[in-house]
Amino acid sequence: GFVEKVVVITGASSGIGAALALCLAEKRTSLVLAARNESALNNVAELAEHRGSPRAVAVRADVTLRKDVERIFEVALQHFARIDVWINNAGRGITRSVLDLTDDDFDAMMAVNVKSALYGTQTVVPYFQQQGRGHLINVSSILGRVPFTPARSAYSAAKSALASLTANLRMELRRTNPSIHVSLVLPGRVATPFAANALNAPPGFSTSHLPGPQTADAVAAMIADLIAHPVAELTTNPDQRDLAVRYYTNVAAFEAESD
């Protein structure tokens, strides 16, 4: 059950991360919450304890820095003496065409969406191997699979890289550590401030041409269920999973329909 679990969540100050913290708090999960925005993060931690978490520890961290990610791990062990689930959820979008991407744009997308998760993975998985069990969850995006929104170019590329790294790690651990679960979450459109916070987001930009948005709470509930019943991949919006299957079945037909 969740009552004994210790769960680490990055990007926990808003959006899916915050919703997941509160969802798990109601199941009496102990939490380690990390983000850059300290005041927002402290609010989420307080609310989590109010909702039923025995303890929610806030750790101000910039997950693009390996030493900050290692500090999240150390704080978790100091407070709880163990970690059961680690969720690499921090991410940031971009709105810029492939031809207009700068080096800095591309590096920022890779740092916050891929390297942050790599740091988390490399920090916690050796610990899970020692412990003999554990669950790593990486939050990607359906945009890593299907080019619904070309202006999300480098973000989509980063989420695609994250999906590939996660799959390769899972295949490796299947052989050596079958009791360690590695899951990829592929949300679609979620009603959060994410689009507005993207780099170069034009005023009022929305991804409203994608299938209807899910709430962050709905996605959080699905991730909570994933913790209880681990699977390799979770596409949170079934309509988008069907679209991804259609895309890979016939890319040309999918692109023609999108024109």
N, C-alpha and C positions, 0 to 999 in steps of 0.2 A: 504493500500500500504506500500512499504518498506520505503518511505521517512520519515515517522514519527517513524519508529521502532528503538529501542535500542537493539542491539544484543551483548551478551557476548560469546566469543569463547576461550576455553582453548586449549593449544597445537597449538597456532596460528602462531608460528614462521616459520613453514615449512609444506610441505605435504598438506594434505586435509585442515587443519586449515588455512594455508596461502592462499590457492586457494579460499577457501570460503570467507575469509575476502575481497579479491579483487573482487570476484563475487558480494558480497553484496554491496561493495563500489560503484560499477557501478550503482546500484539501489538506490544510495543516502541514504544508511542505516548508522546510527550512530553506532560506534563499540567500544567495550572494548575488547582488545586483550591481552591474558595472555600466558606466557611461561617462561622457565628458561633462555633461550638464549637472553639476553637483546639486543645485537646489531642486531641480525637477526630480533627480534621482532620490534625494532624501525624502521628497514627498511620496514617491512610489513606495519606498521602503516603509515609511510610517503607515501608509494606507494598507500595505500588505500585512503588517502586524495587527492592525485594527481588524482586518478581514479574517484573521485566524492563523497566520504564520507564527510558529513559536519564536522565530528570530529571522529578521530580514536585514542583512548587513549591506550597506551601500559602500561601494569602492569607486572613487573617482578615478577614471582611467582613460587613456587614449589608446585604443586597441591597435592603432597603427605602429605603436612602439612595443617591441617584444618585451622589454623590461616591465612595462605596465601590465601586460598580459600575465607575465610571471608573478607579478605582485597580486593580482586577483587570485591566482592559485594559492599563493602563500597565505593570504588573508583567510581564504576559505578553510584551509587546513588548520590555521590558528584557532578559528572560531568553532569549527565543527569536527575537526580531526578526520574528516573524510569528505569525499565528493562522489556522488552517484551519477549525476547527469550534468553534462557541460553543453550549453547551447550557444553556438556562435551565431548571434542574431544581428550584430551591428552591421549597418550598411548605409550607403548613400547613393542617390541616383545622379543622373546627368541628363541634360537636354541639349544635345549638340550633334550635328551630323558627322559621319565618319570623316569626311574630307576637311572638316573644320576643327577636329580634335587637336589640341596642343599636347606636347610632351607632358606638361603638368596635369592636364585633364586626365590623360591616360594613367599616369602614375598614381594620381589620387584615387581613381576608381579601383585600381589593382590593390593599392595599399589598404583601403577601408573595406573592400568587399572580399578580397582573396587572402592577402597576407595576414590580415587580422585573424582570419579563421585558421590559417596555417599555423600561426603562433599559438593559438588556443589548442589546436590539435597536437602540436609537437610538445606542448607543456603538459596536457592532461593524459594523453594516451599512454605514455610510458608509466604513469601512475596507475592507470586502469590495468595495465599489464601486470604490474606488481600486485595489485589488489585482486586480480583474477576476474574482475567484471567491471562494467561501467557502460554508459550510453553517451555517445557523442552525437549531437544533432547540429547540422549545418543548415542555415536558412538561405536558400538560393532564391530563384524567381522563375516563373514560367517563361519570362523573357530570355532566360538563359537557354531555352529550348526552341522558342518560336519568335521570329522577328515581328511581333505585333506592332511595335512602336520603334521605327527606325531611328528616331531622334534619341532613343535611350542607348544608342550605339555602344559606348565603352562600358556602361553599366551592364548591359546584356552580355558583353564579352566577358566581363569579370564574373558574372553569375554562372556563365557557361564553364569558365575555368574552375570555379568552386565546385560545380556539379561533377566535373571530371575528376578532380582531386579526391573528392569524397568517395566516388565509385571505386577508384583505384585503391584507396585506403581500405575500403570495405572488403574488396577481393583479397587483399593481402592479409587482413586480420581474420578472415574466414578460415584461412589455412592454419594460422598460428594461435589465434585467440578467439575461438568461436563464441565464447561467452561475453565478448565485448560487442555491443550493438553500435552500428554506424548508420545514421539516418539522414536523408536529405529531404528538406521541406521546400516545396515549390508553390508559394502563394501566387495568386494572380493579382487582380486589382483589389486593393484593400483600402477602406475608407479611413486614411490617416493623413497627417500633414506631410507625408513622404514626398509626394510630387512637388508640392510647393517649396520644399527644402532642397530640391535637387540643384546641383550646380547649373547656373545659366537658365534656370526655369523662367520662362516668360510669365508675366502677370496672368493669373487665371488659367495657366496651363493645366490641362487635365488629361487623363488617359481614358476619357469617357467612351471612346469607341470600342473599348474592350468590353467583354460581357460584364454584367452588373457587378458592382463591388461587393465584397464581403465585409463585414465589420471585423475590426481587430479582435473583438471578443470571440467571434465565431472561429477565427483562425486559431486563437489561443486555446479554445476548447479542443480543437482537433490535435494540437501539439500535445496537450495534456493527455489525450487519449493515446497518442503515439508513445509517450513515456510509459503508460500502463501496458501497451501492446506494441512493442517495437516492430517496425517494418523498414524495408530498405528505403523506400521513397514514398512521400506523401504529397500528392497534388491536391491543394486544399479546395480548388474549385473543379468539380467533376466535368463541367462544360469545357473548361480549358484543357483538361486532360484529353478529352475527345478531339479537340482542335489540334492538339500536339500530335496525336496519332494520325489525323488526316494530313497534317503537314509532312510528317515523315513518310507517309504512304505515297504522296504525290506532291512534291514541292512546287512544281510548275503550276498545277491546278490551283493550289492554295494561293500562290502569288497572283495568279490571274483574277481570282475572286477578290483579292484585297485591293486591286487597282481602283 
